[in-house]
């Protein structure tokens, strides 16, 4: 049985999902916040273990995509312009690979609620258009 804290975390995680390049993604800065780590650690994992993160799991945002995010989500620029540093977008499969990149027990435990949120997202509400609507909505 899920707790209300688990439901809140799941709702917060799902609210950070965006549609980009026809896929459901989450930015590395949002993912880092959920995991309680610095975004730089995620970059190090992706760069240090590229075999775990193929381009259909993680990709760098283009300048145009960064500009779109800055205009749509101005709060993301509070720590400086997004375009001043490379940003990563993780597909849900890429999120699932993170425990392999950080093989310590504490980190693995912090990923479990996120993986549950992803699993529940894919189970959906019995409406097969839910995922289609997210992928096709404008971020």
C-alpha positions in Angstrom: 0.0 0.0 0.0 1.4 3.4 -0.9 1.6 6.2 1.6 0.4 9.7 1.0 4.1 10.7 0.9 4.6 8.2 -1.8 1.6 9.5 -3.7 2.9 13.1 -3.3 6.4 12.2 -4.6 4.8 10.3 -7.5 2.6 13.4 -8.4 5.6 15.7 -8.1 7.7 13.5 -10.4 4.9 13.1 -13.0 4.5 16.9 -13.0 8.1 17.3 -14.1 7.8 15.0 -17.1 7.9 16.8 -20.4 7.3 15.8 -24.0 10.4 16.3 -26.2 11.3 14.8 -29.5 8.3 12.6 -29.3 9.4 11.1 -26.0 8.5 11.5 -22.3 11.6 13.0 -20.6 12.7 14.6 -17.3 15.6 17.1 -17.2 18.7 16.1 -15.2 18.3 19.0 -12.8 14.8 17.8 -11.8 16.0 14.2 -11.6 18.9 15.3 -9.4 16.6 17.2 -7.1 14.4 14.1 -6.6 17.5 12.0 -5.9 19.1 14.5 -3.6 22.3 14.7 -5.6 24.0 17.4 -7.6 23.3 17.5 -11.4 27.0 17.2 -11.9 27.0 13.7 -10.5 24.4 12.7 -13.1 26.6 14.2 -15.9 29.6 12.3 -14.6 27.7 9.0 -14.6 26.5 9.6 -18.2 29.9 10.6 -19.4 31.7 7.9 -17.5 29.4 5.0 -18.4 28.1 5.8 -21.9 27.2 2.1 -22.4 24.5 2.5 -19.8 23.0 5.6 -21.4 22.6 5.3 -25.2 21.1 8.2 -27.1 17.5 6.8 -26.9 17.8 6.8 -23.1 19.6 10.2 -22.6 20.2 13.1 -24.9 21.6 16.6 -24.8 19.2 19.4 -25.4 19.8 21.6 -28.4 20.2 25.4 -28.2 16.7 25.7 -29.6 15.2 23.3 -27.1 17.0 25.1 -24.3 15.5 28.4 -25.5 12.1 26.9 -25.6 12.5 25.6 -22.0 13.7 29.0 -20.8 10.7 30.8 -22.3 8.2 28.3 -21.0 9.7 27.7 -17.6 11.5 30.9 -16.4 11.9 29.5 -12.9 14.5 27.0 -14.4 16.8 29.9 -15.0 17.0 31.0 -11.4 20.6 29.6 -11.1 21.6 31.1 -14.4 20.6 30.6 -18.0 20.0 27.0 -19.0 21.9 27.6 -22.2 25.1 28.4 -20.3 25.7 24.7 -19.7 24.7 21.5 -21.4 21.5 20.0 -20.2 20.5 16.4 -20.4 17.0 14.9 -21.0 16.4 11.4 -19.6 13.8 9.2 -21.1 12.0 7.0 -18.7 14.3 4.1 -19.7 17.3 6.3 -18.9 15.9 7.0 -15.5 15.7 3.2 -15.0 19.4 2.8 -15.7 20.5 5.2 -13.0 20.8 2.6 -10.2 23.4 0.7 -12.3 25.4 3.9 -12.6 25.4 4.5 -8.9 25.7 1.1 -7.3 25.5 2.2 -3.6 22.6 1.1 -1.5 21.5 4.6 -0.3 21.2 5.8 -3.9 19.3 2.7 -5.0 16.8 3.3 -2.2 16.2 6.9 -3.4 15.5 5.7 -6.9 12.8 3.2 -5.9 10.0 5.8 -5.4 10.8 7.3 -8.8 10.8 3.8 -10.5 7.4 3.2 -8.8 6.1 6.4 -10.2 7.3 5.4 -13.7 5.6 2.0 -13.4 2.4 3.6 -12.2 2.6 6.1 -15.0 2.9 3.3 -17.6 0.0 1.3 -16.0 -2.0 4.5 -16.4 -5.7 4.8 -15.6 -6.8 2.3 -18.2 -6.8 5.0 -20.8 -4.4 4.2 -23.6 -4.4 7.8 -24.7 -2.8 9.2 -21.5 0.7 8.6 -22.7 -0.1 9.7 -26.2 -1.6 13.0 -24.8 1.6 13.8 -22.8 3.9 13.0 -25.7 1.8 15.2 -28.0 1.2 18.1 -25.7 3.3 21.2 -26.0 5.8 21.4 -23.1 
